Amino acid sequence: MGPGASKNKSKPQKQGFGNRPVAAAGGAAGGGVAAAVVHNRRKHATLVPPRNEKHDHTNTGKPLEDVRQHYTLHGKELGRGQFGVTCLCTQNSTGLQYACKSISKRKLASKADKEDMRREIQIMQHLSGQSNIVEFKGAYEDKHAVHVVMELCAGGKLYDRIIANEHYSERAAASICRQIVKVYRDIVGSAYYVAPEVLRRSYGKEIDIWSAGVILYILLSGVLPFSAETEKGIFDAILQGHIDFESHPWPSISNSAKDLVCKMLIKEPKKRIKPAQVLGR
């Protein structure tokens, strides 16, 4: 799920959980966990219109357009995910800095991949302006890639911030998890947070609870629940679904907290705990 600087040097830096800056470059096709952790306001975004038959050959349903006409893309990489790379960019007309997530068309090999990318853009467009949602600036497509420009936030990756503290108290972890579940959207693009049904290519809104459960596990323990040296190894661990509650500090964590993590990380989506139930804990 990450990545920023404030939008204007004279403005205060965006803050994340506990008044700490948190990175932003999230989304299923990008690389970070921050779509759910920034406060923002609605701006004049380049919206993705309903699909037009005239432009059905494009992924966005819009004519091809060079993002560089509007933004200068820099080489500084902010995040990387399964499909895309997020880099720093500057709006030509204002000089303000944003994050640009570039998804190579070669990665969009199947119809399902293209629909996932299109859905992500539509969700960002729809939710932009809501509290705790990263601001969507626009989507552009050229011959080689789809570029999604969004709000830039500083602070590094959420996982790095968590392990810097070793782990959080149950009270602090509950507060953060509650904020994430209230946002209720696909918050991350990193392989570590992918729900098993995503890997099976059949999924619904339950994937958000899985991702939030992974973050809750990390908050409480300071380690990832599913990890490996390779992306394939991570996916295999996710599909296997074994969760370690034996290692430190889990013996000192309450049974109710462990029960919540278990219910959020149930492999069968329909049996997974619902958002309202999480908030009621």
Secondary structure, 3 states (H helix, E strand, C coil): CCCCCCCCCCCCCCCCHHHCCCCCCCCCCCCCCHHHCCCCCCCCCECCCCCCHHHCCCCCCCCCCCHHHCEEEEEEEEEECCCEEEEEEEECCCCCEEEEEEEECCCCCCHHHHHHHHHHHHHHHHHCCCCCCCCEEEEEECCCEEEEEECCCCCCCHHHHHHHCCCCCHHHHHHHHHHHHHHCCCCCCCHHHCCHHHHCCCCCCCHHHHHHHHHHHHHHHCCCCCCCCCHHHHHHHHHHCCCCCCCCCHHHCCHHHHHHHHHHCCCCHHHCCCHHHHHCC
